[in-house]
Amino acid sequence: MLSGPGADLGYPLQIDAEIRNHEHDQTDFPTDAAIDYLFVRLASLISLVMRSTGRMTT
C-alpha cells in the first residue's frame, strides 16, 4: 500500500468517472450534418492559423 502525499489520488478520480457515467441530463450527439459542419470549421481555423504563422503555404 502506498503512503505519503498523493497516494490516494486515483480514488476521487474513479468516483468522478462513475458519477459522469450516470448523468442523465446529457444531450444527444449532434447529427452527421452538424459534425461535418464543425469539422469543416475546425479545419478552416487550423488552416488559417497555420497560414498566418507561415507554417503552410496555399
Rosetta blueprint (number, residue, H / E / L):
1 M L
2 L L
3 S L
4 G L
5 P L
6 G L
7 A L
8 D L
9 L L
10 G H
11 Y H
12 P H
13 L H
14 Q H
15 I H
16 D H
17 A H
18 E H
19 I H
20 R H
21 N H
22 H L
23 E L
24 H L
25 D L
26 Q L
27 T L
28 D L
29 F L
30 P L
31 T L
32 D H
33 A H
34 A H
35 I H
36 D H
37 Y H
38 L H
39 F H
40 V H
41 R H
42 L H
43 A H
44 S H
45 L H
46 I H
47 S H
48 L H
49 V H
50 M H
51 R H
52 S H
53 T L
54 G L
55 R L
56 M L
57 T L
58 T L
